[in-house]
Amino acid sequence: MNTHKKLSESRIFQAALFTPLAIGSCLLTVIAYFNSNYSICFTSDCINNFFNLYKYPLSIMGLGIPLSAIAAAVHRSEETSLQIKASQNQLDETLKQNKFNNYIKHKEEFTEFLEKLEGVCDCKFTDPLYLYKSIFPKNSYRRVSFRAHGHHDLNLFPNKFLTDLKNNMWDFVAILYDDASDNKKLTEAILALHQITQSLKLSRNTTTKHDSETRNLIWPDNFSETSFKNLQRIIRSLASFSTFEEEQSEKRDNAMNLLRRQGSGHTRSRNLLAMDSLAAEIDDCL
């Protein structure tokens, strides 16, 4: 049965209705031919004789009514099935279109989010698409997740990129609040900040004028304090945008213990000043 045919156009319905009529008519004609002795009579005996004589062809012709009813029911069932399939296909297309739109919209919102961060932190994200694919690696036109996930599964957590950023920041905090940090450790802290800026694909805002003549530091003026605050803000903002939940780690616990120590504020200020002096010296090496 072809799609969306009218009942009257259905071959099954036509066969169910007309086949019994045709067979019954042929049989009735044959019987009438061999019993040609007729006269007009409306008595009960005549009527009974008529129905006794033609009961088989009339019965066969009468089968057209229930058979056509069955064919009509089958036709309605098939039409309903086709409508359900059409609705399902339409729903699938709508879902695909929604996923496509969600993916495009999510990327646009992420790019706008980075642009706002650039204004707040006075920097430039040189590769927003790289950051998006690092935080949402499995997102595509066919499926999209608004939560940071792993490279192999939308439901695999946590995200390695954000986890590494957090760990690098905790390494920096541990050195910053450690009163035993020497120039070697402070240099490692500067390199940790530089590694974070490279991971984030950050560059200096070329429209901003700086007092320092350093070339490679993103925030050369008051380098350590500004870099620490801005990178901390960027990482927290990325984690918030992607609903990233940081897992408990030894690096975090160690950094928090150092931060809670008595005199940690003084240690922080001293180490920040020392890092500022070292940063200008190692700028060409970055």
N, C-alpha and C positions, 0 to 999 in steps of 0.2 A: 504494500500500500504506500503510495507516494506521500510525501510530507504535506500536511495541511490540505488534503483533498476533502471536498464536500462528500457527505454521505452518499448522495445520489451518484457521485462519480466513482465511488468505490466498486471495484470489480467483484469483490467478495460479496458485497451487499446486492449487487445486480444479479450475480449468480444465484445467491440464496433466494432471491425473490422470483426471478424469471424462469429458472430451471424447473422447479416443480410446476409452474404454470404451463410451461412448454410441454413437459412430459404428460401432465394430466390432460392437456388439450388434445394432444396426439392420441392418447388412449381413449379419450371421450369420443373423438372423431371416428376411430376404428370401430368402437362399440356401436356408435350411432349408424355407421355404414352397414354393419351386418344385422342391425335390428331396425329396418326401415318401415316397419308396419306401425305408423304413428297416427294418432288422432287427438284432437283437442279434448282434454278431460281434466277436470279439477276435483274429482272425487278423491276421497281418502285412499281408496284402493289404487287409483291411478298415480297419485303422488307417492305412495309407498313403493309402487312398482318402479317409478322413475328413480327414486333414491337407491333402491336395491340394484337396479341395473347400472347406475353410474356412481355407486358409492366409492369405488376404487379410484377412478380418475378425479372425482371431487376431493377425496381425501388427500391424494397426491398434490393437487392444486392448493389445498389448504395448508400444506406444509410450508408454503412460501411465507406465511405470516410469522410463525415462530422462528424459522431459519433466518428471515430478514431481521427479526428482533435480536437474535443472537449476533448476527453480523454487525448490527448497529452498536451493540454493546462492545464488541471487539474493536470497532472503529473508534468509539469514544475512549476506550482504554489506551489505544495506540496514540490517539491525539493528545491525551493527558500525559502519556509518557514523553511524547515529543515536546510538549510545553514545559515539562519538568526539566528535560535535558537542555532546552533553550534557556530556561531561567538559570540553571546551574552554570551553563556556559557564560551567560551574561554576568553572573555573580563572580565567576573565576576571572573574567576580563576586568571587572571592576576592582577586584582584589589586587590583580596584577598592576592595574593603573594606579591604585592607591599606594602600593609598594614603590612603584616608580616615582610617584610624586613625593612620597615621604623621603625617599633617598635623596632626591634633588633638593628638597626643602631642608633636609637635615644638613647637607653639605653647605648650602647657602647660609644657614644659621651659624654653622661652625666658622665659616669664613668671616661673617659679620662679628662674631664673638672675638675672633683673633684681632680684627681691626680695632675693636674697642680696647683690647688689652694693649695693642701697640700704642694707642693714645695715652693710656694710663701709665705704662711702663717705659715710654719713650724708646721704642725699639722697632725692629721690622722683622716679621716672619717671612723668610724668603721662599718657603715651600709649604704653604698651607695644606696642599693635597697630601704631601708626605706625612704630615702630622695626623691628618684625618685617617689615613690608611694604617698608621701605626697604632692609633687608639681604637679604631673600628675596622680591623683588617678583613672581616668577613662580610661587611656591608656591600650590597650591590643593588642593581635594579630589580633583582628578584626577591631579595630579602634585606631587611634593615633592622638593626637593633640600636636603641638609644643609650645603651650601656656599654662601657668599655669591656672588651672580651679578648679571648686568645686568638691565635692565628689559625687554629684548626676547628673551632666550634664557637657558634654564637653564645653558647651557654657555658663556655669554659672560662673560668676566672681564676686568678686575676690577670690583668693585662700586663705583659712583660715590659712594655715600653714605659708605662707609668710607674711600675714597680721599680725599674732601674733608676728612673728620675728621683723617686723618693729615696732610694738607697744612697744615691750620690749626694743628695741634700743632707741626709743624716750623717754621712761621712764628713761633710763640711762642718755641720753643727758640732760633731764630736771634737773636731780639731779646734774649732772656734772657742769652745767652752772648757778646753783642757788647759790647765795652767802649766802643764809640762810641755806644751807645744813649742818646738824650736823652729828655726828658719826652714829646716827641711820639711817639717810637718806643715808649716804655714804655706810653703810653696806647693805642697800636695793639695792643700785646700784651694789655692788659687787655680790649680790645674783642674780640680774637681768642678769648680764653678765654670771654667772654660769648657769642660767636657759637657756640662749641662747645656750651655748655650749652643754648642755644636749639635747636640742631640735634638734641640728644639729648632734648629736651622734659623738661629737668630743673627741679625746683623745690626750694626749701628744705624740709628736714624740720621740720615745724611743732612736733614734740614736743621738738626740741632747743633749749635756751636758749643764746643767744650774748651775749657781752659787748658786741659792736659793735651800734650802733643802725641800721646800714645796712639797707635794705629789699629791694633787688633782687639783691644778691650771694648766691649759693648757700651759699658758705662764707665768711662775713664775717670770722671770727676767723683771723688769720694767713692772709689771703686768698690771696696769690700762691703761697706754698708749698703750702698745702692744696689749692687749686684745681688746681695743676699736677700734684701727685701723684695726686689722685683722678681727674681727667680722663684722665691717662695710664693709670691702672689700668683705668678703664672702657673706654677705646678698645682697649687690649690684650686685655681680657677678651672684648669683642665680636668682635674679630678671631680670637681663639682658638676661641670657640664656633662661629664660622662658617667656620673653616679658611681665613680670608682671608690671601692672600699679597701683601704690599706690593711693588709694582714699584719699581725704581730710579728716583729722581727727582732733579732739580737741587736742589730745596728740601731734601731729606733730606741730600744730599751737602754742601750749604752749612752746614746746621746741625751736622752731624757734624764738619766742619772747625773751626768755631768752638768746639765743645765740647772738641776735642783741643788747643786752644791753651794755651800756658803761662799760668797765672794765671786760667784760665777759672772755677775754683771761687770765687775772690775776686770776679770780675765777676758771677757768678751771685748771690752773697749780696748784693752792693751793689744790683743791679737789683731783686731781690725786695723789699728794704726800701723802695726808691723806689716800686715799684708798689703796695705796701701803703698808702703815704701818698696816692698818686694815686687809688686805688680808692675811698676814702671820699669824696673830693671829687667824683668823677664818678658816684657811685651813683645820684643822682636823674636823671641823663641816660640811664641804661641802660634 
